[in-house]
Amino acid sequence: MIIIYLNFDMGVIEEVTGAIIVGAGPSGIATVACLKMLGIPTILIEKEACIAHFWKNKTYDRLQLHIAKEYCELPFMPFPPSYPTFVTRKQFIQYLEDYATKFEISPRFCQTVIDANFIAGKWHVKCSGKKDDEEVEYVLVAKWLVVATGENAEPVKPSITGLEAFNGKVLHSSEYKNGHVFEGQKVLVVGCGNSGMEIALDLFNSNAKPSLAVRSSVHILPRVILGKSMFSVATILMRFFSIQAVDYLLLFYSRLRIGNTSSYGIERPSEGPLELKMKTGKTPVLDVGTLAKIRSGDIKVFPNIEQVVSTSKVRFVNNIVEEFDTIILATGYRSNVPHWLKHDGELFSENGLPKTPFPNNWKGNNGLYAAGLSKRGLLGCSTDAKLIAQDIKDIYDKDVTK
């Protein structure tokens, strides 16, 4: 139920008896579906013109989910049996569209949240958007606010000395679609996470000449272990062994399969891949064939950039200077929560992610929740959505019976 009235100080106010969810990506639509299943009214706000904007417009063509599909499903709807173990980008987007259709999820598109404040026991979310071709502002008021804007809301572009003098093309990985337009070019991919490694391979397969600039240590693991996904194997092992023991087994197997990555210029962190993921959220790279091209010399590896020294040349920290036509920044993303959430109920840190790590990352004070911000991927989105919905349901039922 929505009550609309006019407040001369705040303009048009819509009071919602249920929850406001901000962000129509996987975590947002999963939370709406869970709340709907429990009979809780919702309003879903999305600043773009479609659901899953990031997946549709900010990901590259060759992308596949890195985790087996059974760990990437949203609540109450499995992937079609015909989908492969590692779901493609196109298939995942279709799955999200079908999910929204199945649960009759209708976001308010092209609505930007200006700010959100906790006032007099309720959340006041100020929004702006188009109505009858005019920009209007209004305030949504509800007891519960779910932040589902994602960990990848804004691209991170590091400061590189001299980059402004580079005459070639500079783009973030969020702008990269495929390597065809870079055919024949020398391309430097900055960053060797999953995106950087896959883009480098895609560039090679498109007859470009890719290189990687390694900014920090990273764990690289085989995507498949003995015919099963690495994540599936790790999940099974953790039922019986400590995380340190599982890390040892994964690294031992990786050394046998892909060799010592430090010999290619890629150092491993001192902590194991799962322990590091749990502590910092840093995801290990799951190799899809890039290492073979590094070993063969088809993809070159350089250390971090020191500076761009001319219109086309880059100097690295080992003093090697190389010429490139294009630089692609595969340097990650950040949350946008600090820009608009003015009173966070002690839930969020300055980087826009929950202060409290998993499994207590999803709930703050005063009816504030975080969905899909636990650095646990799509599995984290589903887990958060279910927990949030049940928590709101428990309070909602008590309110109704009063």
C-alpha positions as CSV (number, residue, x, y, z in Angstrom):
1,M,0.0,0.0,0.0
2,I,1.2,3.5,-1.0
3,I,-0.1,6.7,0.5
4,I,0.7,9.9,-1.5
5,Y,0.5,13.4,0.0
6,L,2.1,16.8,-0.2
7,N,4.4,18.3,2.4
8,F,5.3,21.9,1.7
9,D,8.8,21.5,3.0
10,M,9.6,18.2,1.2
11,G,7.3,18.1,-1.8
12,V,5.4,15.0,-2.9
13,I,5.8,12.2,-0.3
14,E,4.9,8.5,-0.9
15,E,4.6,6.5,2.2
16,V,5.2,2.8,1.7
17,T,3.9,0.2,4.2
18,G,6.7,-2.3,3.2
19,A,10.3,-1.8,2.0
20,I,12.2,0.4,-0.4
21,I,14.9,-1.5,-2.3
22,V,17.5,0.6,-4.2
23,G,19.1,-1.2,-7.2
24,A,17.6,-3.6,-9.7
25,G,20.6,-5.9,-10.2
26,P,20.6,-9.6,-9.1
27,S,20.6,-8.7,-5.3
28,G,17.7,-6.2,-5.7
29,I,15.4,-8.4,-7.7
30,A,16.2,-11.4,-5.5
31,T,15.2,-9.4,-2.4
32,V,12.0,-8.2,-4.0
33,A,11.1,-11.8,-4.9
34,C,11.8,-13.0,-1.4
35,L,9.7,-10.2,0.1
36,K,6.9,-10.9,-2.4
37,M,6.8,-14.6,-1.4
38,L,6.3,-13.4,2.2
39,G,3.6,-10.9,1.3
40,I,5.6,-7.8,2.0
41,P,4.9,-4.7,-0.3
42,T,8.0,-3.2,-2.0
43,I,9.1,-0.4,-4.2
44,L,12.2,-1.1,-6.3
45,I,14.2,2.0,-7.5
46,E,16.6,1.8,-10.4
47,K,18.6,4.7,-11.9
48,E,19.1,3.0,-15.2
49,A,16.4,2.0,-17.8
50,C,16.6,-1.8,-17.3
51,I,17.2,-4.5,-14.8
52,A,20.8,-5.8,-14.5
53,H,22.3,-2.7,-16.2
54,F,25.8,-3.7,-15.2
55,W,25.5,-7.2,-16.7
56,K,23.9,-5.8,-19.9
57,N,26.0,-2.8,-20.5
58,K,29.3,-3.0,-18.5
59,T,30.5,-6.6,-19.2
60,Y,32.4,-8.0,-22.1
61,D,31.0,-10.4,-24.6
62,R,33.0,-13.5,-23.7
63,L,32.2,-13.4,-20.0
64,Q,31.1,-16.5,-18.3
65,L,30.2,-16.9,-14.6
66,H,33.4,-18.1,-12.9
67,I,31.4,-20.3,-10.4
68,A,29.3,-23.4,-11.3
69,K,25.7,-22.5,-11.9
70,E,24.3,-24.2,-8.8
71,Y,26.1,-21.6,-6.7
72,C,24.8,-18.7,-8.8
73,E,21.0,-19.2,-8.7
74,L,18.7,-16.7,-7.2
75,P,16.0,-17.8,-4.7
76,F,13.1,-20.0,-5.9
77,M,14.3,-20.3,-9.5
78,P,17.1,-22.7,-10.7
79,F,18.9,-22.2,-14.0
80,P,17.4,-24.2,-17.0
81,P,18.9,-27.7,-17.1
82,S,20.2,-27.0,-20.6
83,Y,22.5,-24.3,-19.3
84,P,26.2,-25.3,-19.1
85,T,28.1,-25.5,-15.8
86,F,29.6,-22.1,-16.4
87,V,26.7,-19.9,-17.5
88,T,27.5,-17.4,-20.3
89,R,26.8,-13.7,-20.1
90,K,23.9,-13.9,-22.6
91,Q,22.3,-16.8,-20.7
92,F,22.6,-15.1,-17.4
93,I,21.0,-11.9,-18.6
94,Q,18.1,-14.0,-20.0
95,Y,17.8,-15.7,-16.7
96,L,17.5,-12.4,-14.9
97,E,14.9,-11.2,-17.3
98,D,12.9,-14.4,-16.8
99,Y,13.3,-14.1,-13.1
100,A,11.8,-10.6,-13.1
101,T,8.9,-11.8,-15.3
102,K,8.2,-14.8,-13.1
103,F,8.0,-12.8,-9.9
104,E,6.3,-9.8,-11.6
105,I,9.0,-7.4,-10.6
106,S,8.4,-3.9,-12.0
107,P,11.1,-1.5,-10.9
108,R,10.8,2.3,-11.2
109,F,13.3,2.8,-13.9
110,C,15.4,6.0,-14.5
111,Q,14.9,7.1,-10.9
112,T,18.0,8.4,-9.2
113,V,18.3,8.4,-5.4
114,I,19.6,11.8,-4.3
115,D,19.9,11.0,-0.6
116,A,18.5,8.8,2.1
117,N,18.0,9.9,5.7
118,F,16.6,8.2,8.8
119,I,14.0,10.7,10.2
120,A,11.5,10.2,13.0
121,G,11.7,6.4,12.9
122,K,11.5,6.0,9.1
123,W,13.7,6.1,6.0
124,H,13.1,9.1,3.8
125,V,14.6,8.4,0.3
126,K,14.7,11.5,-1.9
127,C,14.5,10.6,-5.6
128,S,14.4,12.3,-9.0
129,G,13.2,11.1,-12.3
130,K,11.1,11.8,-15.4
131,K,7.4,12.3,-15.3
132,D,5.5,13.5,-18.4
133,D,8.9,14.6,-19.8
134,E,9.7,16.8,-16.8
135,E,12.2,16.1,-14.1
136,V,10.5,15.8,-10.8
137,E,11.6,15.1,-7.2
138,Y,9.7,13.2,-4.6
139,V,10.4,11.4,-1.3
140,L,9.6,7.7,-0.5
141,V,9.1,7.0,3.2
142,A,9.2,3.5,4.7
143,K,10.2,1.6,7.8
144,W,12.8,-0.6,5.9
145,L,15.5,0.4,3.4
146,V,17.5,-2.3,1.5
147,V,20.7,-1.1,-0.2
148,A,21.2,-3.3,-3.3
149,T,23.3,-1.1,-5.5
150,G,26.1,-3.6,-5.8
151,E,29.9,-3.7,-5.3
152,N,30.4,-2.7,-9.0
153,A,28.5,0.5,-9.0
154,E,31.4,2.8,-10.1
155,P,34.6,2.0,-12.0
156,V,37.9,2.6,-10.3
157,K,40.4,4.4,-12.5
158,P,43.8,4.7,-10.8
159,S,46.0,7.8,-11.1
160,I,48.8,7.1,-13.5
161,T,51.5,9.7,-13.9
162,G,51.6,11.1,-17.4
163,L,48.5,9.3,-18.6
164,E,47.0,12.5,-19.9
165,A,49.8,12.7,-22.5
166,F,49.0,9.2,-24.0
167,N,47.7,9.6,-27.5
168,G,46.2,6.2,-27.8
169,K,42.8,5.0,-26.5
170,V,42.4,4.7,-22.7
171,L,39.3,2.8,-21.4
172,H,38.1,1.0,-18.4
173,S,37.2,-2.7,-18.6
174,S,33.6,-1.7,-18.1
175,E,33.8,-0.1,-21.6
176,Y,35.4,-3.2,-23.2
177,K,33.1,-5.5,-25.3
178,N,35.5,-7.6,-27.4
179,G,38.9,-7.5,-29.0
180,H,37.9,-7.1,-32.7
181,V,38.4,-3.3,-32.8
182,F,42.0,-3.8,-31.4
183,E,43.2,-6.2,-34.1
184,G,46.9,-5.7,-34.8
185,Q,47.3,-3.2,-31.9
186,K,49.7,-3.5,-28.9
187,V,47.3,-3.3,-25.9
188,L,48.3,-3.0,-22.3
189,V,45.8,-4.4,-19.8
190,V,46.4,-2.9,-16.4
191,G,45.4,-5.3,-13.6
192,C,45.5,-9.1,-13.6
193,G,42.2,-10.0,-11.8
194,N,39.7,-12.2,-13.5
195,S,38.6,-9.4,-15.9
196,G,42.1,-8.4,-16.8
197,M,43.2,-12.0,-17.5
198,E,40.2,-12.8,-19.6
199,I,40.4,-9.5,-21.6
200,A,44.0,-10.2,-22.3
201,L,43.1,-13.7,-23.7
202,D,40.2,-12.2,-25.7
203,L,42.6,-9.7,-27.2
204,F,45.0,-12.4,-28.2
205,N,42.2,-14.4,-29.8
206,S,41.2,-11.3,-31.8
207,N,44.7,-11.0,-33.2
208,A,45.8,-8.1,-31.0
209,K,49.1,-8.1,-29.1
210,P,48.2,-8.0,-25.4
211,S,50.4,-7.4,-22.4
212,L,49.5,-7.4,-18.7
213,A,50.7,-4.9,-16.1
214,V,50.6,-6.7,-12.7
215,R,49.8,-4.3,-9.9
216,S,49.8,-6.7,-6.9
217,S,50.1,-10.3,-5.9
218,V,47.3,-12.6,-6.9
219,H,46.3,-16.3,-6.6
220,I,45.6,-18.0,-9.9
221,L,43.8,-21.3,-9.7
222,P,42.5,-23.8,-12.3
223,R,38.8,-23.2,-13.0
224,V,38.2,-26.9,-13.0
225,I,39.7,-29.5,-10.7
226,L,39.3,-33.2,-11.6
227,G,36.3,-32.5,-13.8
228,K,34.5,-30.3,-11.2
229,S,34.5,-26.5,-10.7
230,M,37.1,-25.3,-8.3
231,F,34.5,-23.7,-6.1
232,S,32.5,-26.9,-5.9
233,V,35.6,-28.9,-4.9
234,A,36.6,-26.2,-2.3
235,T,33.1,-26.2,-0.8
236,I,33.1,-30.0,-0.4
237,L,36.6,-30.0,1.1
238,M,35.7,-27.3,3.7
239,R,33.1,-29.6,5.2
240,F,36.0,-31.8,6.4
241,F,39.1,-29.7,6.6
242,S,40.1,-26.3,7.9
243,I,40.4,-23.4,5.5
244,Q,44.2,-23.5,5.8
245,A,44.2,-27.2,4.9
246,V,41.9,-26.6,1.9
247,D,44.1,-23.7,0.7
248,Y,47.2,-26.0,0.9
249,L,45.4,-28.6,-1.2
250,L,44.2,-26.1,-3.8
251,L,47.7,-24.5,-4.1
252,F,49.4,-28.0,-4.3
253,Y,47.1,-29.0,-7.1
254,S,47.5,-25.6,-8.8
255,R,51.3,-25.9,-8.8
256,L,51.0,-29.3,-10.5
257,R,48.5,-28.0,-13.1
258,I,49.7,-24.5,-13.9
259,G,53.2,-24.3,-12.4
260,N,54.8,-21.6,-10.4
261,T,53.2,-18.3,-11.5
262,S,56.0,-16.2,-10.0
263,S,58.2,-17.5,-12.8
264,Y,55.9,-15.6,-15.2
265,G,56.0,-12.4,-13.1
266,I,52.9,-13.0,-11.1
267,E,53.6,-13.5,-7.4
268,R,51.2,-15.2,-5.0
269,P,50.0,-13.6,-1.7
270,S,51.4,-15.0,1.5
271,E,47.9,-16.0,2.7
272,G,46.0,-18.8,0.9
273,P,43.3,-18.0,-1.7
274,L,40.3,-18.9,0.5
275,E,41.6,-17.3,3.6
276,L,42.4,-14.1,1.7
277,K,38.9,-14.1,0.2
278,M,37.3,-14.5,3.6
279,K,39.5,-11.7,5.2
280,T,39.6,-9.1,2.4
281,G,37.1,-10.2,-0.3
282,K,39.9,-10.4,-2.9
283,T,38.9,-13.1,-5.3
284,P,41.4,-15.6,-6.8
285,V,41.7,-15.7,-10.5
286,L,40.2,-18.8,-12.1
287,D,42.3,-19.5,-15.2
288,V,40.4,-19.9,-18.5
289,G,43.5,-20.3,-20.7
290,T,45.4,-17.1,-20.2
291,L,48.4,-18.7,-18.4
292,A,49.1,-20.9,-21.4
293,K,49.4,-17.8,-23.6
294,I,51.7,-16.2,-20.9
295,R,53.9,-19.3,-20.9
296,S,54.1,-19.3,-24.7
297,G,55.0,-15.6,-24.7
298,D,51.9,-14.6,-26.7
299,I,50.8,-12.5,-23.7
300,K,53.6,-10.5,-22.1
301,V,53.7,-9.7,-18.4
302,F,55.1,-6.5,-16.9
303,P,55.2,-5.2,-13.3
304,N,53.2,-2.1,-12.3
305,I,53.4,1.1,-14.3
306,E,55.7,3.8,-13.1
307,Q,54.5,6.4,-15.6
308,V,53.6,7.2,-19.2
309,V,56.6,8.8,-20.6
310,S,55.4,10.0,-24.1
311,T,52.4,9.9,-26.4
312,S,52.8,6.1,-26.8
313,K,55.3,4.8,-24.3
314,V,55.0,3.4,-20.8
315,R,57.7,2.9,-18.3
316,F,57.3,0.2,-15.7
317,V,58.8,0.0,-12.2
318,N,61.6,-2.2,-13.5
319,N,62.6,0.6,-15.9
320,I,61.5,-1.2,-19.0
321,V,59.9,1.1,-21.6
322,E,57.4,-0.3,-24.0
323,E,55.2,1.2,-26.7
324,F,51.4,0.7,-26.8
325,D,48.4,1.7,-28.9
326,T,45.8,1.2,-26.2
327,I,45.6,1.0,-22.4
328,I,42.7,-0.9,-20.8
329,L,42.2,-0.3,-17.1
330,A,41.0,-3.6,-15.6
331,T,41.2,-2.0,-12.2
332,G,38.0,-2.9,-10.5
333,Y,34.9,-1.1,-9.1
334,R,33.6,0.4,-5.9
335,S,30.3,0.9,-4.1
336,N,28.4,4.2,-4.6
337,V,26.7,4.1,-1.2
338,P,28.7,6.9,0.4
339,H,27.4,9.3,-2.2
340,W,23.7,9.1,-1.2
341,L,23.2,7.3,2.1
342,K,23.4,10.0,4.7
343,H,22.5,8.0,7.8
344,D,23.7,4.4,7.7
345,G,22.8,3.0,11.0
346,E,26.4,2.0,11.6
347,L,26.2,-0.6,8.8
348,F,28.6,0.8,6.2
349,S,32.2,1.7,6.3
350,E,33.7,4.6,4.3
351,N,34.2,2.4,1.2
352,G,30.5,1.8,1.0
353,L,30.7,-1.9,2.1
354,P,29.4,-3.4,5.3
355,K,31.7,-3.0,8.3
356,T,30.8,-6.4,9.7
357,P,32.0,-9.3,7.6
358,F,30.0,-12.3,6.5
359,P,27.8,-13.8,7.9
360,N,26.6,-10.7,9.7
361,N,27.1,-8.2,6.9
362,W,23.4,-7.9,5.8
363,K,21.7,-6.1,8.7
364,G,22.2,-2.7,10.3
365,N,20.2,-0.6,12.7
366,N,16.9,1.2,12.2
367,G,15.6,-1.1,9.4
368,L,18.6,-0.7,7.2
369,Y,19.9,-3.7,5.2
370,A,22.6,-4.5,2.7
371,A,22.0,-7.1,-0.1
372,G,24.8,-8.3,-2.4
373,L,27.6,-6.4,-0.7
374,S,29.3,-9.2,1.1
375,K,32.0,-9.9,-1.6
376,R,30.6,-13.4,-1.9
377,G,29.3,-13.1,-5.4
378,L,25.8,-14.3,-6.5
379,L,25.6,-16.8,-3.7
380,G,26.0,-13.9,-1.3
381,C,23.2,-12.1,-3.1
382,S,20.8,-15.0,-2.6
383,T,21.8,-15.5,1.0
384,D,21.3,-11.9,1.9
385,A,18.0,-11.6,0.1
386,K,16.5,-14.6,2.1
387,L,17.8,-13.3,5.4
388,I,16.6,-9.8,4.8
389,A,13.1,-10.9,3.7
390,Q,12.6,-13.1,6.8
391,D,13.9,-10.4,9.2
392,I,11.5,-7.9,7.7
393,K,8.6,-10.4,7.7
394,D,9.1,-11.1,11.5
395,I,8.8,-7.4,12.3
396,Y,6.0,-6.8,9.7
397,D,3.8,-9.5,11.2
398,K,4.2,-8.0,14.7
399,D,3.2,-4.6,13.4
400,V,0.1,-6.0,11.6
401,T,-1.1,-7.8,14.8
402,K,-0.8,-4.7,16.9
